[in-house]
Amino acid sequence: MTYADRPVISRLCARSGISAVLTTIALFLASNNVQAQACEDPKVIRFSLIPSQESVRELTLYKPVLDLLTRNTGKKIEFYLPTSYASVVEALLGKWVDVAVLGPESYVIAHGKDASIEVFGTYSKKKNGVQEAGPGYKSLLITRKGSKFSSIEATRGSVMLLVDPASTSGSLIPDTVFGQKVVKTPLKQYFSRVAFSGGHDLSTLAVAEGRADAAFVASHRFMDTINAGKARLDDFNILWASPLLPQDPFVLRNTLCAPLREKITQTFLTLASTLEGRKYLDNIEAERFTPMSDTDYDIIREAGIK
């Protein structure tokens, strides 16, 4: 029996079967195409970092690696100038920024709001004054040498500077570790006044110049101010140091297309093998770039986000 001799219903079933297969293939291809288009491949990569008194100057320290990033990705790099830790987080959440350097607490906050904000690494610092070698740092309680604030007990009732509500070493750890476990008193009760400076460098200089009695700062940010010649290490008392904390996380939005994410990640992870990368690492007093994952910041979560 020829195809033409077959009952009409049989012929329709055959045709519908072929049609169903073709439809399935078409849907599969369309689905893959939608998935391929779902990732982001921007013409410009926007970069930001948590602010300091000299964010623009700090950006120049990053110029060698950003030049390298341009070459490796073929993308133009634009800098988003932040006004606070929260502004960097909001820029990531709003997709105004693609790659950023956050503080550990601001990263945990950002990742908690949007899991597409993903840590991929951090720098491993050189030994530098009170900053230990490795991918960790500490929160320090500093006062001016020669002042009456020469012990933890002496700082009771003093004017205290924190850095930013989303700062790990300049707010979270002082509150949850120093306040709850060391002096066992809320900071606002232990000190006569608690204010936010907006930057570790600003807190350091305020103490050095006698505009604040004490401050909590990150060990590496504190040494950045010392190395910039704005103050001397001998000008300060270090009254307390926290347990070791993971360094500032470098993050990207994982909604970027996979090839682009790979190029960004590898640019940073191979810094020590390039001339530009070594220049950048020297600029920030680091030995190398170290891979990091979300679980490396569980210590921050355990400290308790306010």
PAZAPA-4460 file (N, C-alpha, C; in steps of 0.05 Angstrom, whole numbers, plus 32768, in hexadecimal, padded with zeros to 4 digits):
% residues 306
    n_x    n_y    n_z   ca_x   ca_y   ca_z    c_x    c_y    c_z   seq   type   mol
   8011   7FE8   8000   8000   8000   8000   8012   8019   8000     1      M     A
   800C   802B   7FEE   801C   8043   7FEC   8013   8057   8001     2      T     A
   8023   806B   8005   801C   8080   8019   8001   808D   8012     3      Y     A
   7FFC   8090   7FF8   7FE2   809C   7FEF   7FCB   808A   7FF5     4      A     A
   7FD0   806F   7FF5   7FBA   805D   7FFA   7FB3   805A   8018     5      D     A
   7FC5   8064   802A   7FC0   8061   8046   7FA8   8073   804E     6      R     A
   7F99   806A   8062   7F82   807A   806C   7F8A   8096   8072     7      P     A
   7F78   80A9   806E   7F7E   80C5   8073   7F87   80C9   8090     8      V     A
   7F7A   80BC   80A3   7F81   80C0   80BF   7F9E   80B7   80C4     9      I     A
   7FA6   80A1   80B8   7FC2   8097   80BB   7FD5   80AB   80B0    10      S     A
   7FCE   80B7   8098   7FE0   80CA   808C   7FE3   80E3   809E    11      R     A
   7FCC   80EB   80A9   7FCD   8102   80BB   7FDD   80FD   80D4    12      L     A
   7FDB   80E5   80DE   7FEA   80DD   80F6   8008   80DE   80F0    13      C     A
   800F   80D4   80D9   802C   80D4   80D1   8036   80F0   80CF    14      A     A
   8025   8100   80C1   802D   811C   80BE   802F   812B   80D8    15      R     A
   801B   8125   80EA   801B   8133   8104   8033   812A   8115    16      S     A
   803A   8110   8111   8052   8106   8120   806B   8115   8117    17      G     A
   806E   8118   80FD   8085   8127   80F2   8084   8144   80FB    18      I     A
   806B   814F   80FA   8068   816B   8103   806F   816E   8120    19      S     A
   8068   815A   8131   806E   815C   814D   808C   815C   8152    20      A     A
   809A   814A   8143   80B7   8149   8145   80C4   8163   813E    21      V     A
   80BA   816E   8127   80C5   8188   811D   80BF   819E   8131    22      L     A
   80A7   819D   813D   80A0   81B1   8151   80B1   81AF   8169    23      T     A
   80B6   8196   8172   80C8   8192   8189   80E4   819C   8184    24      T     A
   80EE   8197   816C   8109   81A0   8165   810A   81BE   8165    25      I     A
   80F5   81CA   8159   80F3   81E8   8157   80F2   81F4   8173    26      A     A
   80E2   81E8   8185   80E0   81F2   81A0   80FB   81EF   81AF    27      L     A
   8108   81D9   81AA   8122   81D4   81B7   8137   81E9   81AE    28      F     A
   8138   81EE   8194   814A   8202   818A   8143   821E   8194    29      L     A
   8129   8223   8194   8121   823E   819E   8128   8241   81BB    30      A     A
   8124   822B   81CB   812A   822D   81E7   8148   8232   81EC    31      S     A
   8159   8224   81DC   8176   8228   81DE   817D   8244   81D7    32      N     A
   816F   824F   81C2   8175   826A   81B9   816D   827E   81CE    33      N     A
   8156   8279   81DC   814D   828B   81F1   8161   828A   8208    34      V     A
   816B   8272   820F   817E   826F   8224   8198   827D   821D    35      Q     A
   81A0   827B   8204   81B9   8288   81FB   81B6   82A6   81FD    36      A     A
   819D   82B0   81F7   8199   82CD   81F7   8194   82D7   8214    37      Q     A
   818E   82C5   8226   8187   82CD   8242   819F   82D8   8250    38      A     A
   81B7   82CF   824A   81CF   82DA   8257   81D6   82F6   824C    39      C     A
   81E6   8304   825B   81EC   8320   8253   8208   8322   8248    40      E     A
   820B   8330   8232   8225   8334   8225   8228   8352   821F    41      D     A
   822C   8362   8233   822C   837F   822F   8244   8388   821F    42      P     A
   8241   839E   8211   8257   83AA   8202   826B   83B7   8215    43      K     A
   8261   83C0   822C   8271   83CE   8240   826F   83BF   825A    44      V     A
   8286   83B9   8267   8286   83AE   8282   8288   83C5   8296    45      I     A
   8276   83C6   82A9   8276   83DB   82BD   8282   83D0   82D7    46      R     A
   8296   83DE   82E1   82A5   83D5   82F9   82A2   83E9   830F    47      F     A
   82A0   83DF   8328   829F   83F1   833F   82AC   83E5   8357    48      S     A
   82B1   83F5   836C   82BD   83EA   8384   82B3   83FB   839C    49      L     A
   82B4   83EF   83B4   82AA   83FD   83CB   82BA   8416   83CF    50      I     A
   82AE   842C   83D8   82BB   8446   83D7   82CF   844B   83EE    51      P     A
   82E1   845D   83E8   82F4   8467   83FB   82F6   8485   83F7    52      S     A
   8306   8493   8407   8309   84B0   8403   8313   84B6   83E7    53      Q     A
   8323   84A4   83DC   832F   84A8   83C2   8328   8492   83AF    54      E     A
   830E   848E   83AA   8306   8479   8398   8311   847C   837C    55      S     A
   8313   8495   8373   831F   8499   8358   833C   8492   8357    56      V     A
   834B   849A   836D   8367   8492   836E   8369   8473   8370    57      R     A
   8358   8467   8380   8359   844A   8383   8353   843C   8369    58      E     A
   8342   8449   8358   833D   843D   833E   8356   843C   832D    59      L     A
   8368   8450   8330   8381   8450   8321   8392   8438   8328    60      T     A
   838F   842E   8341   839E   8416   8349   8394   83FE   8339    61      L     A
   837B   83FF   8331   836F   83E8   8322   8373   83EB   8304    62      Y     A
   837D   8402   82FB   837F   8406   82DE   838E   83F0   82CF    63      K     A
   83A4   83E6   82D9   83B2   83D0   82CA   83A0   83B8   82C5    64      P     A
   8391   83B0   82DA   8380   8398   82D6   8368   839E   82C5    65      V     A
   835E   83B6   82C7   8347   83BD   82B6   834F   83BF   8298    66      L     A
   8368   83C8   8294   8373   83C8   8278   8375   83AB   826E    67      D     A
   837E   8399   8280   8380   837D   8279   8365   8371   8274    68      L     A
   8351   8379   8284   8336   836F   8281   832A   8378   8266    69      L     A
   8331   8391   825E   8328   839A   8243   8333   8389   822D    70      T     A
   834D   8383   822F   835A   8374   821B   8350   8357   8219    71      R     A
   834B   834B   8231   8342   832F   8231   8325   832B   8229    72      N     A
   8314   833F   822F   82F8   833D   8229   82EF   834B   820F    73      T     A
   8300   835D   8206   82F9   836D   81EE   82E3   8382   81F5    74      G     A
   82DF   8387   820F   82CA   839A   8217   82D6   83B4   8222    75      K     A
   82C7   83C9   821F   82CE   83E2   822C   82C7   83E0   8249    76      K     A
   82D8   83EC   825B   82D2   83EB   8278   82CA   8407   8281    77      I     A
   82B4   8409   828F   82AB   8422   829B   82AA   8420   82B9    78      E     A
   82B1   8435   82C7   82B1   8435   82E4   8299   8443   82EF    79      F     A
   828B   8435   8301   8274   8441   830F   827E   844B   832A    80      Y     A
   827C   8466   832E   8286   8472   8347   8271   8470   835D    81      L     A
   8276   8461   8372   8262   845D   8387   8262   8473   839C    82      P     A
   824C   8475   83AA   824B   8488   83C1   824C   847A   83DC    83      T     A
   8246   8460   83DC   8246   8450   83F4   8248   8433   83ED    84      S     A
   824C   8422   8402   824C   8405   83FD   8232   83FC   83F0    85      Y     A
   821C   8408   83FB   8201   8400   83F2   81FD   8407   83D4    86      A     A
   8209   841D   83CC   8206   8426   83B0   8212   8412   839C    87      S     A
   8228   8405   83A4   8234   83F1   8393   8222   83D8   8391    88      V     A
   8217   83D0   83A8   8205   83B9   83A9   81EC   83BF   8397    89      V     A
   81E1   83D7   839A   81C9   83DE   838B   81D0   83DF   836D    90      E     A
   81E8   83E8   8366   81F0   83E8   834A   81F2   83CC   833E    91      A     A
   81FC   83B9   834E   81FC   839D   8345   81E0   8392   8342    92      L     A
   81CF   8398   8356   81B4   838E   8355   81A5   8399   833E    93      L     A
   81AA   83B3   8337   819D   83C0   8321   81A9   83BB   8306    94      G     A
   81BF   83AB   8306   81CD   83A5   82ED   81DA   83BD   82E0    95      K     A
   81E1   83D1   82F1   81F1   83E8   82E7   820E   83E2   82E9    96      W     A
   8215   83CD   82F9   8231   83C5   82FC   8233   83A7   82F8    97      V     A
   8249   839E   82EA   824C   8382   82E3   8261   8374   82F4    98      D     A
   8276   8383   82FB   828C   8378   830B   8292   838C   8321    99      V     A
   8297   8382   833A   829C   8395   8350   82AD   8388   8366   100      A     A
   82B9   839A   8376   82C7   8392   838E   82B6   839B   83A5   101      V     A
   82AC   8388   83B5   829B   838E   83CC   82AA   8389   83E6   102      L     A
   829E   8391   83FC   82A7   8388   8416   829A   836D   841C   103      G     A
   82A5   835D   842E   8299   8343   8433   827B   8345   843C   104      P     A
   8274   8357   844E   8259   8359   8456   8247   8363   8440   105      E     A
   8250   8377   8430   823F   8381   841B   823B   836C   8405   106      S     A
   824F   835A   8402   824C   8343   83F0   8236   8330   83FA   107      Y     A
   8237   8329   8413   8223   8317   841F   8207   8323   841C   108      V     A
   8205   833D   8421   81EB   834B   841E   81E2   8349   8401   109      I     A
   81F4   8350   83EE   81ED   8350   83D2   81E5   8334   83C8   110      A     A
   81F5   8320   83D0   81EF   8304   83C7   81D5   82FA   83D3   111      H     A
   81CF   8303   83EB   81B5   82FC   83F7   819D   8307   83E9   112      G     A
   81A1   831F   83DD   818C   832C   83CE   818A   8321   83B2   113      K     A
   81A0   8319   83A6   81A0   830F   838B   81B8   82FB   8388   114      D     A
   81B2   82E1   8386   81C7   82CD   8384   81D7   82CE   836A   115      A     A
   81CE   82DF   8357   81DE   82E2   833F   81F7   82F3   8343   116      S     A
   81F9   8300   835A   8212   830E   8361   8224   82FA   836E   117      I     A
   8239   82F4   8360   824A   82DC   8366   8267   82E4   836B   118      E     A
   8273   82DB   8381   828F   82E0   8387   82A0   82CD   8376   119      V     A
   82B7   82D7   836C   82C9   82C5   835E   82E6   82C6   8368   120      F     A
   82ED   82D9   8378   8308   82DA   8382   830E   82F2   8394   121      G     A
   8326   82F3   839D   832F   830A   83AD   834E   830B   83AB   122      T     A
   8359   8320   83B6   8377   8322   83B5   8383   8316   83CE   123      Y     A
   839A   830C   83CC   83A9   8301   83E2   83BF   8316   83E9   124      S     A
   83BC   8323   8400   83CD   833A   8406   83E9   8332   840E   125      K     A
   83FC   8344   840A   8417   8341   8414   8417   8349   8432   126      K     A
   842A   8340   8441   842E   8349   845C   8435   8367   845B   127      K     A
   8426   8377   846A   8429   8394   8468   8421   83A0   8483   128      N     A
   8434   83A6   8494   842E   83B1   84AE   841C   839E   84BE   129      G     A
   8405   83A8   84C6   83F2   8398   84D5   83E1   8386   84C4   130      V     A
   83E4   8388   84A9   83D5   8376   8497   83E5   835D   8493   131      Q     A
   83D8   8346   8499   83E5   832C   8495   83E5   8324   8478   132      E     A
   83F8   8312   8470   83F8   8307   8455   83E1   82F4   8452   133      A     A
   83D5   82F4   8439   83C0   82E1   8433   83A6   82EE   842C   134      G     A
   8391   82DE   8426   8377   82E9   841D   8365   82F0   8434   135      P     A
   8370   82FA   844A   8360   8301   8462   8369   831B   846D   136      G     A
   8358   8326   847F   835F   8340   848C   8350   8340   84A7   137      Y     A
   8355   8356   84B6   8348   8358   84D0   833B   8373   84D4   138      K     A
   8328   8374   84E6   831C   838D   84EF   832D   8396   8506   139      S     A
   8336   83B0   8506   8347   83BA   851B   833A   83D1   8529   140      L     A
   833D   83D2   8543   8335   83E9   8553   834D   83FB   8557   141      L     A
   834C   8413   854C   8363   8425   854D   835D   843E   855D   142      I     A
   8371   8449   856B   8370   8463   8578   838A   8471   8573   143      T     A
   838B   848B   8578   83A3   849A   8574   83B7   8496   858B   144      R     A
   83CF   8490   8583   83E4   848C   8598   83E9   84A6   85A7   145      K     A
   83EB   84A5   85C1   83EF   84BD   85D1   83D5   84C7   85DD   146      G     A
   83BF   84BD   85D2   83A5   84C5   85DD   839F   84B5   85F7   147      S     A
   838A   84BC   8604   8382   84AD   861D   8376   8492   8616   148      K     A
   8370   848D   85FC   8362   8475   85F4   8377   845F   85ED   149      F     A
   8384   8455   8602   839A   8442   85FE   8392   8425   8605   150      S     A
   8379   8421   860C   8370   8405   8611   8352   8404   8608   151      S     A
   8348   83EB   8606   832C   83E8   85FF   831A   83F5   8613   152      I     A
   8320   83F1   862D   830F   83FD   8642   8310   841B   8641   153      E     A
   8327   8427   8639   8329   8444   8638   8318   8450   8622   154      A     A
   8310   8440   860E   82FF   844B   85F8   82E1   844C   8600   155      T     A
   82DA   8441   8617   82BE   8443   8620   82B6   8461   8622   156      R     A
   82A0   8468   8615   8297   8484   8616   82A4   8496   8601   157      G     A
   82B5   848A   85F0   82C3   849B   85DC   82B2   849E   85C3   158      S     A
   82BC   84AE   85B0   82AF   84B2   8596   82BB   849E   8582   159      V     A
   82A9   848C   8578   82B2   8476   8567   82A9   847A   854B   160      M     A
   82BB   8474   8538   82B4   8475   851B   82B2   8459   8510   161      L     A
   829C   8452   8504   8299   843A   84F3   829C   8444   84D6   162      L     A
   829C   8432   84C3   82A0   8439   84A7   8287   843D   8498   163      V     A
   8277   8428   8496   825E   8428   8486   824D   8412   8491   164      D     A
   8232   8415   8491   8221   8400   849C   8225   83E4   848F   165      P     A
   822F   83E4   8476   8234   83CB   8468   8251   83C2   8468   166      A     A
   8261   83CF   8478   827E   83C8   847A   8281   83B1   848E   167      S     A
   8291   839D   8486   8296   8386   8497   82A6   838E   84AF   168      T     A
   82BF   8397   84AA   82D1   839E   84BF   82CC   83B8   84CC   169      S     A
   82BC   83C9   84BE   82B6   83E4   84C9   829A   83E6   84D4   170      G     A
   828C   83D0   84D7   8271   83D1   84E3   8268   83B6   84EE   171      S     A
   8266   83A2   84DC   825B   8388   84E4   826C   837B   84FA   172      L     A
   8286   8378   84F6   8297   836A   8509   8299   837A   8523   173      I     A
   829C   8394   8522   829C   83A4   853B   8282   839F   854B   174      P     A
   826C   839E   853D   8252   839B   854B   824E   837E   8556   175      D     A
   8253   836A   8545   824D   834F   854D   8263   8341   855D   176      T     A
   827C   8348   8557   8292   833A   8566   829C   834C   857D   177      V     A
   82A4   8364   8577   82AF   8376   858C   8298   837D   85A0   178      F     A
   8282   8386   8596   826C   838F   85A7   8260   8378   85B7   179      G     A
   825A   8362   85AA   824C   834C   85B7   825E   8339   85C7   180      Q     A
   8277   8336   85BF   8288   8322   85CC   829F   832E   85DC   181      K     A
   82A9   8346   85D4   82C0   8352   85E3   82B6   8364   85F9   182      V     A
   82A8   8379   85F3   829E   838B   8608   8282   8384   8612   183      V     A
   8275   8372   8603   825A   8368   860A   8246   837F   860F   184      K     A
   8249   8393   85FE   8237   83AB   85FF   8233   83B5   85E3   185      T     A
   821A   83BC   85DC   8216   83C8   85C2   8228   83E0   85BE   186      P     A
   8232   83E3   85A5   8245   83F9   85A0   823A   8414   85A7   187      L     A
   8221   8419   85A2   8215   8434   85A7   8213   8439   85C5   188      K     A
   8215   8424   85D5   8215   8428   85F2   8231   842A   85FD   189      Q     A
   8243   841B   85F1   825F   841B   85FA   826D   8435   85F4   190      Y     A
   8268   8440   85DC   8274   8459   85D4   8260   8470   85D7   191      F     A
   826A   8488   85DC   8257   849F   85E0   824A   84A7   85C5   192      S     A
   8258   84A2   85B0   824D   84A9   8595   8259   8496   8581   193      R     A
   8249   848C   856F   8252   847B   8559   8248   8487   853F   194      V     A
   825B   848B   852C   8254   8497   8512   8262   8488   84FC   195      A     A
   8259   848C   84E3   8265   847F   84CC   8275   8494   84BC   196      F     A
   828D   848C   84B5   829F   849F   84A6   829B   849D   8488   197      S     A
   8294   8485   847E   8292   8481   8461   82AA   8473   8455   198      G     A
   82C0   8470   8464   82D8   8464   8458   82EC   845D   846E   199      G     A
   82FB   8447   846A   8310   843F   847E   8325   8454   8480   200      H     A
   832D   8460   8469   8341   8475   8469   8337   848E   8478   201      D     A
   831D   8494   8475   8312   84AB   8483   8312   84A7   84A1   202      L     A
   830B   848E   84A9   830C   8488   84C6   8328   8489   84D1   203      S     A
   833B   847E   84C2   8357   847F   84CB   8361   849B   84CE   204      T     A
   835C   84AC   84BB   8365   84C8   84BC   8357   84D8   84D3   205      L     A
   833D   84D2   84D7   832F   84DF   84EC   833B   84D9   8508   206      A     A
   8343   84C0   850C   8350   84B9   8525   836C   84C6   8527   207      V     A
   837B   84C5   8511   8396   84D1   8510   8395   84EF   8516   208      A     A
   8380   84FD   850D   837E   851A   8510   836E   8522   8529   209      E     A
   8366   850E   8539   8358   8514   8551   833B   851C   854E   210      G     A
   832F   8517   8537   8313   851E   8532   8300   8507   853B   211      R     A
   830C   84F0   8541   82FD   84DA   854D   8310   84CC   8561   212      A     A
   8305   84C0   8575   8316   84B4   858A   831F   8498   8582   213      D     A
   830F   848A   8574   8315   846E   856C   8306   8467   8553   214      A     A
   830F   8451   8546   8301   8448   852E   8307   842A   8529   215      A     A
   82F4   841D   851C   82F8   8402   8512   82FE   8403   84F4   216      F     A
   8314   83F7   84EC   831C   83F8   84D0   8327   83DD   84C7   217      V     A
   8328   83D9   84AD   8333   83C0   84A2   8352   83C3   84A2   218      A     A
   835F   83AD   84A9   837D   83AE   84AB   838A   83B6   8491   219      S     A
   8380   83AC   847A   838C   83B3   8460   8386   83CF   8457   220      H     A
   836D   83D8   845D   8366   83F4   8456   8374   8408   8468   221      R     A
   8378   8400   8481   8388   8411   8493   83A4   8414   8489   222      F     A
   83B0   83FE   8480   83CC   83FF   8476   83CD   840E   845B   223      M     A
   83B8   840E   844B   83B7   841E   8433   83BB   843C   8439   224      D     A
   83AE   8445   844F   83B0   8461   8457   83CC   8467   8461   225      T     A
   83D7   8454   8470   83F3   8457   847A   8406   8458   8462   226      I     A
   8403   8446   844F   8416   8444   8439   8414   845C   8426   227      N     A
   83FC   8469   8427   83F8   8482   8416   8406   849A   8423   228      A     A
   8411   8496   843B   8420   84AC   8448   840E   84BF   8457   229      G     A
   83F5   84B8   845B   83E2   84CB   8468   83E3   84C9   8487   230      K     A
   83EF   84B4   8490   83F2   84B0   84AD   8409   849C   84B1   231      A     A
   8412   849A   84CA   8428   8487   84D0   841D   8471   84E2   232      R     A
   8427   8459   84DE   841E   8442   84EE   8423   8448   850C   233      L     A
   8439   8456   8512   8440   845C   852E   842D   8470   853A   234      D     A
   841B   847C   852A   8408   848F   8535   83F0   8482   8543   235      D     A
   83EE   8467   8541   83D6   845A   854A   83DB   8444   855F   236      F     A
   83C7   8440   8570   83C5   8429   8581   83B3   8415   8573   237      N     A
   83BA   83FC   8572   83A8   83E7   8569   839E   83D8   8582   238      I     A
   8386   83DE   858A   837C   83D4   85A3   836F   83B8   85A1   239      L     A
   8366   83B1   8589   8358   8398   8586   8358   8390   8568   240      W     A
   835A   8376   8563   8359   836B   8548   8345   8354   8548   241      A     A
   8335   8353   8533   8321   833D   8530   832E   8324   8527   242      S     A
   831F   830E   8526   8328   82F6   8518   832B   82FC   84FA   243      P     A
   833A   82EB   84EC   833F   82EF   84D0   8325   82EE   84BF   244      L     A
   8322   8301   84AD   830A   8303   849C   8313   82FF   847F   245      L     A
   8301   82F5   846D   8308   82F3   8451   830A   830E   8444   246      P     A
   831D   8311   8432   8321   832B   8424   830A   8333   8413   247      Q     A
   830B   834C   8409   82F5   8357   83F8   82EF   8345   83E0   248      D     A
   82D6   833D   83DD   82CF   832C   83C6   82CD   833B   83AC   249      P     A
   82D8   832F   8397   82D4   8339   837C   82BC   8329   8371   250      F     A
   82A8   8337   8367   8290   832B   835F   8288   8332   8342   251      V     A
   8278   8321   8336   826C   8328   831C   824F   831E   831D   252      L     A
   8240   8327   830A   8224   831D   8307   8225   8305   82F5   253      R     A
   821C   82EE   82FF   821E   82D5   82F0   8209   82D3   82DA   254      N     A
   81FA   82E9   82D6   81E8   82EA   82BF   81F7   82F2   82A5   255      T     A
   8210   82FA   82A9   8221   82FF   8292   8226   82E5   8283   256      L     A
   822A   82E5   8269   822E   82CD   825A   8247   82BE   8264   257      C     A
   8246   82A4   8263   825B   8293   826F   8277   8299   8263   258      A     A
   827A   829D   8249   8295   82A3   823E   82A0   82BD   824A   259      P     A
   828E   82D1   824D   8297   82EB   8258   829E   82E8   8276   260      L     A
   828E   82D9   8285   8295   82D4   82A1   82B0   82C6   82A4   261      R     A
   82B5   82B3   8292   82CE   82A4   8293   82E6   82B7   828D   262      E     A
   82E3   82C9   827A   82F8   82DC   8273   82FE   82EF   828A   263      K     A
   82E8   82F8   8297   82EC   830A   82AE   82FA   82FC   82C5   264      I     A
   82F0   82E4   82CB   82FC   82D4   82E2   8319   82CE   82DD   265      T     A
   831F   82C4   82C5   833A   82BC   82BF   834D   82D4   82BE   266      Q     A
   8343   82EB   82B6   8354   8303   82B6   835F   8308   82D2   267      T     A
   834D   8306   82E6   8356   830A   8302   8366   82F3   830D   268      F     A
   835E   82DB   8307   836C   82C4   8313   8388   82C0   8308   269      L     A
   838E   82CB   82F1   83A8   82C8   82E5   83B9   82E2   82E7   270      T     A
   83B1   82F4   82F9   83BE   830E   82FA   83DC   830C   82FF   271      L     A
   83E4   82F9   8310   8401   82F8   8317   8412   82EF   82FF   272      A     A
   8406   82E5   82EA   8416   82DC   82D3   8418   82F1   82BD   273      S     A
   840D   8309   82C1   840E   831E   82AD   841C   8337   82B9   274      T     A
   8427   8347   82A7   8435   8360   82AF   8421   8373   82BC   275      L     A
   840A   8377   82AE   83F6   8389   82B9   83EB   837F   82D4   276      E     A
   83E7   8365   82D5   83DC   8359   82EE   83EF   835C   8305   277      G     A
   8409   8358   8300   841D   835C   8316   841E   8379   831F   278      R     A
   841B   838B   830C   841B   83A8   8313   8403   83AE   8325   279      K     A
   83EC   83A3   831D   83D4   83A7   832E   83D8   839B   8349   280      Y     A
   83E2   8383   834B   83E6   8376   8365   83F9   8386   8376   281      L     A
   840E   8390   836A   8421   83A2   8379   8412   83BB   8383   282      D     A
   8400   83C6   8372   83F2   83DE   837A   83E1   83DA   8393   283      N     A
   83D6   83C2   8397   83C5   83BD   83AE   83D3   83AC   83C3   284      I     A
   83ED   83AA   83C1   83FD   839B   83D5   83F4   837E   83D8   285      E     A
   83EF   8371   83C1   83E6   8356   83C1   83FA   8344   83B2   286      A     A
   83FA   832A   83B9   840C   8317   83AC   83FF   8309   8394   287      E     A
   83E5   8304   8396   83D8   82F5   8381   83BA   82F8   8385   288      R     A
   83AB   82ED   8372   838E   82ED   8373   8385   82D0   837A   289      F     A
   8373   82CE   838C   836B   82B3   8396   834D   82AE   8390   290      T     A
   8347   8296   8386   832A   828F   8381   831B   828E   839C   291      P     A
   8303   8298   839B   82F1   8297   83B3   82D6   828D   83AB   292      M     A
   82C7   8282   83BE   82AC   8279   83B9   8299   8285   83CE   293      S     A
   8280   8282   83CA   826C   828E   83DD   8270   8283   83F9   294      D     A
   8276   826A   83FC   8279   825E   8417   8290   826A   8427   295      T     A
   82A4   8276   8419   82BA   8282   8427   82B1   829A   8438   296      D     A
   8299   82A4   8432   828F   82BB   8441   8279   82B3   8455   297      Y     A
   8277   8299   845B   8265   8290   8470   826B   829B   848B   298      D     A
   8285   82A1   8490   828D   82AC   84A9   8280   82C7   84AE   299      I     A
   827B   82D6   8498   826D   82EF   849A   824F   82EB   84A0   300      I     A
   8244   82D7   8493   8228   82D1   8498   8224   82C8   84B5   301      R     A
   8237   82B9   84BF   8235   82AF   84DB   8238   82C6   84EF   302      E     A
   8246   82DB   84E7   8249   82F2   84F8   822E   8300   84FC   303      A     A
   821D   82FD   84E8   8202   8308   84EA   8200   8322   84DB   304      G     A
   81F1   8323   84C5   81ED   833B   84B6   81D8   834C   84C4   305      I     A
   81DD   8365   84C8   81CB   8377   84D6   81B4   837E   84C4   306      K     A
***
